[in-house]
Amino acid sequence: MRTFVAVVDTGQFQEAAAELAVTQQAVSKRIAGLEKDLAVRLFTRTARGARLTIDGQAFLPHARELLRVAERAVASVLPGSRPLRVDVIASRSAVSGLMRGFHRAHPEIELDVVMLFDIETTVAAIRSGAIDASFRAVAVPGRPLPEDIESVWALDEVLQLLTGPAHALAGARSVTVAQLAGHRIWMPGIVPGTEWAAYYDDLVAEFGLTIEATGPNFGSDALLDTIADTPALATFMGEQTRLIWPAGYGLRRIPVTDPTPVYPHSLLWRRDNPHPGLATLRAYLAAAATGHDTAGTWAPDWVIRR
């Protein structure tokens, strides 16, 4: 099709060959093949060059449109021509706040934010190109990342204790991890085999805590209702998690110390991903991570924080 249009535009098989960087013989073969497929003659040769037949004139506008469609198809997948697709673990987490800050700093980069389920689903999506990057707690112990996946620490999300007004610790200005032993911490929705389940399993093993994941996960509103009404239950919540609850609930956010548990998020991406927005995101995270200090915090040994 390109050869046909080139002959039309130049008026000469030889000129078309020069424009396409092929031989004149190749141009002749391509036109002959096209005419055979269409079962019509597209050109007549004259002393002045190649002239369109009536069938060639009818075919020309459609040929030009086909080339325009092909160009648009190629342009749609060129690096930077589509939104940067990034996976975050939850819409109200600290990572979501980080991405909002990135969007404010780089409004020229179109974003498509998604929420996938676990690390294995995420890694498969990164490798297939369904997403460009993800914020995750790197990996589950014993299941390292594939060699074609890169990761770098991005953010430590500080955990706080959330209680109702009648809880035994509700009046505390802060609590140590040791003080949480013997208290029931309810976190419905923890799924065995996920990276966040591995995180909380290690937290329990390290400090002798009691974390219960019983019952269905009806979402944050149901969780807050239960915590507000049940003096025996508390839960963990990210310090930057954005939730709104009725004033009458009297919920308390209580800092946890000695050490402070942090949920570490790393950015994961495929090593050969060419999207220019990904490079900008990585640079933004590197600048935001300046002065990172892990003193006084706790995270599992399998988490890479650098």
PESULLIN-V282326 format. One record per residue. SS is DSSP state (a for helix, b for strand, c for the rest). BURIAL is # if it has 9 or more other ideal C-beta (glycine too) atoms within 8 Angstrom, else .. D_LAST is the distance of its C-alpha to the last C-alpha in Angstrom with 2 decimals. Layout:
ss=(SS:SS)
burial=(BURIAL:BURIAL)
d_last=(D_LAST:D_LAST)
//
This chain:
ss=(c:a:a:a:a:a:a:a:a:a:c:c:a:a:a:a:a:a:a:a:c:c:c:a:a:a:a:a:a:a:a:a:a:a:a:a:a:a:c:c:c:c:b:b:b:b:c:c:b:b:b:b:c:a:a:a:a:a:a:a:a:a:a:a:a:a:a:a:a:a:a:a:a:a:a:a:c:c:c:c:c:c:c:b:b:b:b:c:c:c:c:c:c:a:a:a:a:a:a:a:a:a:a:a:a:c:c:c:c:c:b:b:b:b:c:c:c:c:a:a:a:a:a:a:a:a:a:a:c:c:c:c:b:b:b:b:c:c:c:b:c:c:b:c:c:c:c:c:b:b:b:b:b:b:b:b:b:b:b:b:b:b:b:c:c:c:c:c:c:c:c:c:c:b:b:b:c:a:a:a:c:c:c:b:b:b:c:c:c:c:c:c:c:c:a:a:a:a:a:a:a:a:a:a:a:a:a:c:c:b:b:b:c:c:c:c:c:c:c:a:a:a:a:a:a:a:a:a:a:c:c:c:b:b:b:b:b:b:c:c:c:c:c:c:c:c:a:a:a:c:c:b:b:b:b:b:b:c:c:b:b:b:b:b:b:b:b:b:b:b:c:c:c:c:c:a:a:a:a:a:a:a:a:a:a:a:a:a:c:c:c:c:c:c:c:c:b:b:c:c:c:c:c:c:c:c)
burial=(.:.:#:#:#:#:#:#:.:#:#:#:#:.:#:#:#:.:.:#:.:.:.:.:.:#:#:#:.:#:#:.:.:#:#:.:.:#:.:#:.:#:#:.:.:.:.:.:.:#:#:#:#:.:#:#:.:.:#:#:.:.:#:#:.:#:#:.:.:.:.:.:.:.:.:.:.:.:.:.:.:.:.:#:#:#:#:#:#:#:.:.:#:#:#:#:#:#:#:.:#:#:#:.:.:#:.:.:#:.:#:.:#:#:.:#:.:#:#:.:#:#:#:.:#:#:#:.:.:.:#:#:#:#:#:#:#:#:#:#:.:.:.:.:#:.:.:.:#:.:#:#:#:#:#:#:#:#:#:#:#:#:#:#:#:.:#:.:#:#:.:.:.:.:#:#:#:.:.:#:#:.:#:.:#:#:#:#:.:#:.:.:.:#:#:#:#:#:#:#:.:#:#:#:.:.:#:.:#:#:#:.:.:.:.:.:.:.:.:.:.:.:#:#:.:#:#:#:.:.:.:.:#:#:#:#:#:#:#:#:#:.:.:.:.:.:.:.:#:#:#:#:#:#:#:#:#:.:.:#:#:#:#:#:#:#:#:#:#:#:.:.:#:.:#:.:#:#:.:#:#:#:.:#:#:#:.:#:#:.:.:.:.:.:.:.:#:#:#:#:.:.:#:.:#:.)
d_last=(53.43:51.77:54.54:57.22:55.95:55.56:59.20:60.32:58.49:59.65:63.05:62.94:61.53:60.96:59.10:56.95:56.13:55.03:52.83:51.16:50.93:53.04:56.63:59.64:60.44:57.11:57.88:61.34:60.00:57.46:60.16:62.58:60.08:59.43:63.19:63.74:61.15:62.75:66.30:67.27:67.64:65.20:66.65:69.99:70.12:72.35:73.18:70.69:67.82:66.53:67.76:66.56:68.98:69.53:67.11:64.57:64.95:64.35:61.24:59.62:58.18:56.58:55.10:53.56:52.12:50.61:48.84:47.52:46.21:44.51:42.86:41.61:40.28:38.28:37.04:35.79:33.08:32.12:28.46:28.22:31.61:30.42:28.07:24.32:24.05:20.99:20.81:19.83:20.36:22.94:24.82:24.46:20.83:18.19:16.94:20.56:20.57:17.58:19.59:22.67:21.10:20.19:23.81:25.23:23.42:24.43:27.66:28.74:26.34:28.05:25.94:26.81:24.75:25.37:24.61:24.52:24.82:22.38:19.71:22.50:24.41:21.42:20.54:24.28:24.52:21.72:23.39:26.81:25.94:26.97:23.76:21.33:18.08:17.04:14.74:14.42:12.86:12.08:15.13:17.86:17.96:20.18:19.79:17.00:16.52:19.15:18.56:19.34:16.56:13.25:10.22:7.09:5.65:8.56:10.06:10.88:14.64:16.54:19.45:22.90:26.17:28.90:32.48:36.02:38.37:40.12:37.14:37.26:34.00:34.84:35.88:32.85:30.77:27.78:27.49:25.56:24.21:27.08:29.60:28.72:30.09:33.43:32.83:32.77:29.72:30.79:28.41:30.55:29.01:26.50:27.18:26.88:24.71:22.29:18.59:19.48:22.27:20.03:17.86:21.09:22.66:20.03:20.45:24.19:24.08:21.98:24.15:27.41:27.37:29.77:28.39:31.12:30.72:34.49:36.43:35.81:33.20:35.39:32.63:31.39:34.93:36.33:33.46:34.11:37.85:37.50:35.21:37.61:40.65:39.51:39.14:37.77:34.72:31.39:28.26:24.58:23.60:20.61:21.06:21.13:23.19:26.32:29.42:32.98:35.52:39.12:39.72:41.97:39.20:38.03:34.52:32.18:28.43:27.46:24.16:22.86:21.81:21.41:18.73:17.82:16.85:14.21:14.05:10.59:11.15:9.53:11.65:13.71:16.30:18.79:18.18:21.62:21.82:23.70:23.78:23.32:22.17:19.03:18.11:18.94:16.81:13.67:14.68:15.37:12.01:10.38:13.10:12.82:9.22:10.61:10.83:8.27:9.67:9.56:12.94:15.71:13.96:14.13:12.59:13.79:12.82:12.58:9.70:6.37:3.77:0.00)
//
